[in-house]
Amino acid sequence: MDDKDARSPHVSAMSDPLYTTDILRLAADIPHLGLLDRADFSVTKVSPICGSRVKASVRLSGHTVAHYGQEVRACALGQASAAIVGQHVIGQRLDVFPSLLAAMQAFLKGDGPHPQGEWSQTHIFAPAQQHKARHASILLPYQALADIAVQAAQTQMAQ
């Protein structure tokens, strides 16, 4: 048995090319942890594939995210994705999030480029394109924001 075979599965997983230094660095520093006490909207998203979970809550100023909170129970990929969202969500208009989710889905499928502008850091998920089972965890924070946008639009229509 060589040294590679003697490693624990945990060590092998962490040396996986999916878990780059950038991914691990982001996963270790997720902004806006903790849900908001007086949120305008909240949502919980769970991956049926891996059980990763993201809870997100927002307070709005008009149609713009003024405050954001999140709880993240996910692999390093999901945590890194939540970190990117946490870095850029404040000040974003709600109507951005459905198209951002669609862009992330297309990117992970290999059907389009990674999102641009302030979301360009999402390029770090390119190695995950070949691993469909990892897409669900990466997409959770984007799905949560898209769902919040839908909830807000439905609430506005009902008023």
Buried (B, 14 or more C-beta within 10 A) or exposed (E): EEEEEEEEEEEEEEEEEBBBEEBEEBBEEBBBEEBBEEBBBBBBBBBEEBEBBBBBBBBBEEBBBEBBBBBBBBBBBBBBBBBBBBBBBBEBEBEBBBEBBBBBBBBBEEEEEBBEEEBEBBEBBEBBBEBEEBBBBBBBBBBBBBBBBBBBBEEEEEE
